[in-house]
Amino acid sequence: MPRPTAAQLAYGSATVIVSTIAMLLLSQTSTGLGVAVISAAALALGLLVALTVPQPRRRGRHAAGRTGQAAATATAPDAHRVPEPRTAPAEHPVHH
């Protein structure tokens, strides 16, 4: 399982805190069981929000399933890249 990103941690934590406070205020519960149920529901909601935050796409040599030139030509954002200069083979040098 990949590590969570900063955005996932931030959105998940904010969701847990805000939803816990909102549900406690709306339900006006004061029993231990009520607080436990609300806390569990807030944690589940925070986990759901954290898992649905879009993951950033990986680029470069760490891209999953792609290597070298295939990764550079297969993705649209890389279409504006300038190709590497061609070199002549060592067997047939170019004379000017």
Secondary structure, 3 states (H helix, E strand, C coil): CCCCCHHHHHHHHHHHHHHHHHHHHHHCCCCHHHHHHHHHHHHHHHHHHHHHCCCCCCCHHHCCCCCHHHHHHHCCHHHHCCCCCCCCCCCCCCCC
